[in-house]
Amino acid sequence: MSVELEPVDLLRTRQHVTWSGALDRMYTVEARRDGFRHFYEGPDAWGNAIAFGRANYLSLHFGDVWKAKGREFMIDAEPGMKAGETLAVVYELFEGNVLACVLHGVLTWEAA
């Protein structure tokens, strides 16, 4: 899994996400932050999330019958401006309303 971030302004980032392996999918969303709430506003998926400290709980709906419910936990965040470099993720992927698979792992930040 890879996530490329393209800053739009101070509150919005365009995210280009690629899943590869057992499940292949690419999508782009424009993520907007408002305090501890996040909004994913297309073009390939729509949804929202709410964060509590290091944990982010998200729900995404794709343009087809797929949707994702996920949990993202920042492992090494520190107080202040250091967000950390290690993210543990778990995504439940649904085809229609049926759980199709679970994607999980640890993502590590790498500068492009």
NORQUIJO-V605881 format. One record per residue. RES is the residue in three letters. NEAR is the number of other C-alpha atoms within 8 Angstrom. Layout:
res = (RES;RES)
near = (NEAR;NEAR)
//
This chain:
res = (MET;SER;VAL;GLU;LEU;GLU;PRO;VAL;ASP;LEU;LEU;ARG;THR;ARG;GLN;HIS;VAL;THR;TRP;SER;GLY;ALA;LEU;ASP;ARG;MET;TYR;THR;VAL;GLU;ALA;ARG;ARG;ASP;GLY;PHE;ARG;HIS;PHE;TYR;GLU;GLY;PRO;ASP;ALA;TRP;GLY;ASN;ALA;ILE;ALA;PHE;GLY;ARG;ALA;ASN;TYR;LEU;SER;LEU;HIS;PHE;GLY;ASP;VAL;TRP;LYS;ALA;LYS;GLY;ARG;GLU;PHE;MET;ILE;ASP;ALA;GLU;PRO;GLY;MET;LYS;ALA;GLY;GLU;THR;LEU;ALA;VAL;VAL;TYR;GLU;LEU;PHE;GLU;GLY;ASN;VAL;LEU;ALA;CYS;VAL;LEU;HIS;GLY;VAL;LEU;THR;TRP;GLU;ALA;ALA)
near = (7;7;8;7;8;7;8;8;6;5;8;11;12;12;12;11;11;11;10;8;5;4;6;8;7;8;9;12;14;12;12;11;10;7;5;8;10;13;11;13;11;9;8;9;14;13;11;11;11;10;11;7;5;9;10;12;11;12;11;12;10;10;7;4;7;11;12;12;11;11;11;11;10;13;10;8;10;8;5;4;5;7;8;9;10;11;11;12;13;11;11;12;13;12;10;7;5;6;8;8;7;8;9;8;7;8;10;7;6;4;3;2)
//
